[in-house]
């Protein structure tokens, strides 16, 4: 297990150095009420008093109930400013407009919410002199389980090297609410959605592979496939002449 007291200090220093170099006045992040956003919010608040967590519900019932409740609990416990921007109407209008000219797949529709959230985060950041903090972890990144130009877009990320297993250990060290530690990881894209259910493999197996180099063979096939087909998400776009 990592020394999370030391890890906290190193990550706070990392954030403060980035703020100093950029000249930014503060930080904004998407406070989803999930494990990753909670850890990022706590670390950013430790590093910068002017840290804002945006609650960005975008349609699913979970966004407006358990997720919002957990997000507000974190804000209250750690003194993180909270602001809600309801994207439901915007998402609905976008889907209706697209349907007028194109047949959009369910996967493409699901990715609208993360991209709308990214737009809101950067609009607030640009208007208030803030940097956008990313909230993705190592396990998600390896699997490509994030939306390109959605939650994969940020100015810095203080937890990208941590597996999901380590995220939970870190949260326990920091005394995060049990409701966040206990609930199933979910992007909240639609009701009943969970990360592990959508990927078809558990974070336990993913982390076992990333940390120890092995996992059950059936799970390894899934992990290898996800990593291979999502390589484009981890690379910068191809530019002619470079």
C-alpha positions as CSV (number, residue, x, y, z in Angstrom):
1,X,0.0,0.0,0.0
2,X,1.2,3.5,-0.8
3,X,2.1,6.0,1.9
4,X,-1.0,8.2,1.4
5,X,0.1,10.9,3.8
6,X,3.2,11.4,1.6
7,X,1.1,11.0,-1.6
8,X,-1.2,13.8,-0.5
9,X,1.7,16.2,0.0
10,X,3.3,15.4,-3.3
11,X,0.0,15.8,-5.2
12,X,-0.8,19.1,-3.4
13,X,2.6,20.4,-4.4
14,X,2.0,19.2,-8.0
15,X,-1.2,21.2,-8.2
16,X,0.2,24.3,-6.6
17,X,3.1,24.3,-9.0
18,X,0.8,24.1,-12.0
19,X,-1.3,26.9,-10.7
20,X,1.8,29.1,-10.1
21,X,3.2,28.4,-13.5
22,X,-0.2,29.1,-15.3
23,X,-1.1,32.2,-13.3
24,X,-4.6,30.7,-12.9
25,X,-6.8,32.1,-10.0
26,X,-8.4,28.8,-9.1
27,X,-9.6,25.3,-10.1
28,X,-12.8,23.8,-11.4
29,X,-13.7,20.2,-11.6
30,X,-16.8,18.1,-12.3
31,X,-18.1,17.0,-9.0
32,X,-20.1,13.9,-10.0
33,X,-20.3,12.4,-6.5
34,X,-18.1,9.5,-7.6
35,X,-14.9,8.2,-6.2
36,X,-12.5,9.9,-8.6
37,X,-14.1,13.3,-8.5
38,X,-14.2,13.1,-4.8
39,X,-10.5,12.5,-4.5
40,X,-9.6,15.2,-7.0
41,X,-11.9,17.7,-5.2
42,X,-10.2,17.0,-1.9
43,X,-6.7,17.3,-3.2
44,X,-7.5,20.4,-5.2
45,X,-9.1,22.0,-2.1
46,X,-6.0,21.2,0.0
47,X,-3.9,22.9,-2.7
48,X,-6.1,25.9,-3.6
49,X,-8.8,27.6,-1.5
50,X,-10.5,28.8,-4.7
51,X,-11.7,25.3,-5.8
52,X,-15.1,24.9,-7.4
53,X,-17.0,21.7,-8.0
54,X,-19.6,21.8,-10.7
55,X,-22.6,19.5,-10.4
56,X,-23.5,18.7,-13.9
57,X,-26.6,16.5,-14.1
58,X,-27.5,15.5,-17.6
59,X,-30.7,13.4,-17.7
60,X,-30.4,10.2,-15.7
61,X,-32.3,9.9,-12.4
62,X,-29.1,8.9,-10.6
63,X,-27.6,12.3,-11.5
64,X,-30.3,14.1,-9.6
65,X,-30.5,11.8,-6.6
66,X,-27.7,9.7,-5.2
67,X,-24.9,11.3,-7.2
68,X,-26.0,14.9,-6.3
69,X,-26.5,13.9,-2.7
70,X,-23.0,12.5,-2.5
71,X,-21.4,15.4,-4.3
72,X,-23.0,17.9,-1.9
73,X,-21.8,15.8,1.1
74,X,-18.2,16.0,-0.2
75,X,-18.6,19.7,-0.7
76,X,-19.9,20.2,2.9
77,X,-17.3,17.9,4.5
78,X,-14.2,19.4,2.8
79,X,-15.4,23.0,2.2
80,X,-15.4,22.7,-1.6
81,X,-17.6,25.3,-3.3
82,X,-20.5,23.8,-5.2
83,X,-22.5,25.1,-8.2
84,X,-25.1,23.2,-10.2
85,X,-25.5,23.6,-14.0
86,X,-28.4,21.4,-15.2
87,X,-27.6,20.1,-18.7
88,X,-30.7,18.0,-19.2
89,X,-32.5,20.5,-21.5
90,X,-29.3,21.1,-23.5
91,X,-28.7,17.4,-24.0
92,X,-32.3,16.8,-25.1
93,X,-32.1,19.6,-27.6
94,X,-28.8,18.3,-29.0
95,X,-30.3,14.8,-29.5
96,X,-33.4,16.2,-31.2
97,X,-31.4,18.3,-33.5
98,X,-29.1,15.4,-34.5
99,X,-32.1,13.2,-35.1
100,X,-33.3,15.6,-37.8
101,X,-30.5,14.7,-40.1
102,X,-28.7,11.6,-38.8
103,X,-29.2,8.2,-37.3
104,X,-27.1,8.4,-34.1
105,X,-26.1,5.2,-32.3
106,X,-26.7,4.7,-28.6
107,X,-23.0,4.8,-27.9
108,X,-22.7,8.2,-29.6
109,X,-25.7,9.5,-27.7
110,X,-24.2,8.4,-24.4
111,X,-21.1,10.4,-25.1
112,X,-23.0,13.6,-25.5
113,X,-23.3,14.1,-21.8
114,X,-19.5,14.0,-21.0
115,X,-18.8,16.4,-23.9
116,X,-21.5,18.8,-22.7
117,X,-20.0,18.7,-19.2
118,X,-16.5,19.4,-20.7
119,X,-18.0,22.5,-22.5
120,X,-19.6,23.8,-19.2
121,X,-16.3,23.2,-17.3
122,X,-14.2,25.1,-19.8
123,X,-16.8,27.9,-20.1
124,X,-16.6,28.5,-16.4
125,X,-12.8,28.1,-16.3
126,X,-12.3,30.6,-19.1
127,X,-14.7,33.1,-17.5
128,X,-13.2,32.9,-14.0
129,X,-9.5,32.3,-14.6
130,X,-9.5,28.7,-13.4
131,X,-7.9,25.5,-14.6
132,X,-9.9,22.3,-15.3
133,X,-8.9,19.4,-13.2
134,X,-9.2,15.9,-14.7
135,X,-10.8,13.1,-12.8
136,X,-9.8,9.9,-14.6
137,X,-7.8,7.1,-13.1
138,X,-5.1,4.7,-14.4
139,X,-7.5,1.8,-14.7
140,X,-10.0,3.8,-16.8
141,X,-7.2,5.2,-19.0
142,X,-5.7,1.9,-19.8
143,X,-9.1,0.5,-20.8
144,X,-10.0,3.7,-22.7
145,X,-13.0,4.0,-20.6
146,X,-13.5,7.7,-21.0
147,X,-15.0,10.0,-23.6
148,X,-12.6,11.6,-26.1
149,X,-12.9,15.4,-25.8
150,X,-15.3,14.8,-22.9
151,X,-14.0,13.7,-19.5
152,X,-10.7,13.0,-21.3
153,X,-10.2,16.7,-21.7
154,X,-8.5,18.7,-18.8
155,X,-5.7,21.0,-18.0
156,X,-4.1,18.7,-15.4
157,X,-4.9,15.4,-13.6
158,X,-3.6,14.7,-10.1
159,X,-4.8,11.0,-9.9
160,X,-4.1,9.6,-13.4
161,X,-1.4,7.2,-12.1
162,X,-3.7,5.6,-9.5
163,X,-5.7,2.4,-10.1
164,X,-9.3,2.1,-8.8
165,X,-8.0,0.0,-5.9
166,X,-5.6,2.8,-4.9
167,X,-8.3,5.4,-5.3
168,X,-10.4,3.6,-2.7
169,X,-7.4,3.3,-0.3
170,X,-6.7,7.0,-0.7
171,X,-10.3,7.9,0.0
172,X,-10.4,5.8,3.1
173,X,-7.2,7.5,4.3
174,X,-8.8,10.9,3.8
175,X,-12.0,9.9,5.5
176,X,-14.3,10.3,2.5
177,X,-18.0,9.5,3.0
178,X,-18.8,5.8,3.1
179,X,-21.6,6.3,0.6
180,X,-19.1,7.1,-2.1
181,X,-16.7,4.3,-1.2
182,X,-19.4,1.7,-1.1
183,X,-21.4,2.5,-4.3
184,X,-20.7,0.8,-7.6
185,X,-18.5,2.9,-10.0
186,X,-20.6,4.5,-12.6
187,X,-20.4,7.3,-15.1
188,X,-24.0,8.1,-14.6
189,X,-24.7,8.2,-18.3
190,X,-28.1,6.4,-17.9
191,X,-30.0,4.8,-15.2
192,X,-28.6,1.4,-14.0
193,X,-25.3,2.0,-15.8
194,X,-22.1,0.8,-14.1
195,X,-18.5,0.8,-15.3
196,X,-17.9,-2.9,-14.7
197,X,-21.2,-3.9,-16.2
198,X,-20.6,-2.0,-19.4
199,X,-17.0,-3.2,-19.8
200,X,-17.7,-6.8,-18.8
201,X,-14.8,-7.0,-16.5
202,X,-14.2,-6.0,-12.9
203,X,-11.8,-3.3,-11.7
204,X,-10.3,-5.9,-9.4
205,X,-9.1,-7.9,-12.5
206,X,-8.0,-4.7,-14.3
207,X,-5.9,-3.6,-11.4
208,X,-4.5,-7.1,-10.8
209,X,-3.2,-7.0,-14.4
210,X,-1.9,-3.4,-14.1
211,X,-0.1,-4.0,-10.7
212,X,0.8,-7.7,-10.8
213,X,0.9,-8.4,-14.5
214,X,-1.7,-11.2,-14.6
215,X,-5.4,-11.9,-14.2
216,X,-7.9,-14.6,-15.2
217,X,-7.4,-15.4,-18.9
218,X,-11.0,-14.5,-19.9
219,X,-10.6,-11.1,-18.3
220,X,-7.2,-10.6,-20.0
221,X,-8.9,-11.0,-23.4
222,X,-11.3,-8.2,-22.6
223,X,-8.7,-6.0,-21.1
224,X,-6.4,-6.4,-24.1
225,X,-9.2,-5.7,-26.5
226,X,-10.3,-2.5,-24.8
227,X,-6.7,-1.3,-24.5
228,X,-6.0,-2.0,-28.2
229,X,-9.2,-0.4,-29.7
230,X,-8.9,2.7,-27.5
231,X,-5.3,3.5,-28.3
232,X,-6.4,6.6,-30.3
233,X,-7.8,8.1,-27.2
234,X,-4.4,8.2,-25.5
235,X,-2.5,9.7,-28.4
236,X,-2.5,13.2,-29.8
237,X,-4.2,13.6,-33.1
238,X,-2.2,13.0,-36.3
239,X,-1.0,16.3,-37.8
240,X,0.4,16.5,-41.3
241,X,4.0,17.6,-41.3
242,X,4.7,16.6,-37.7
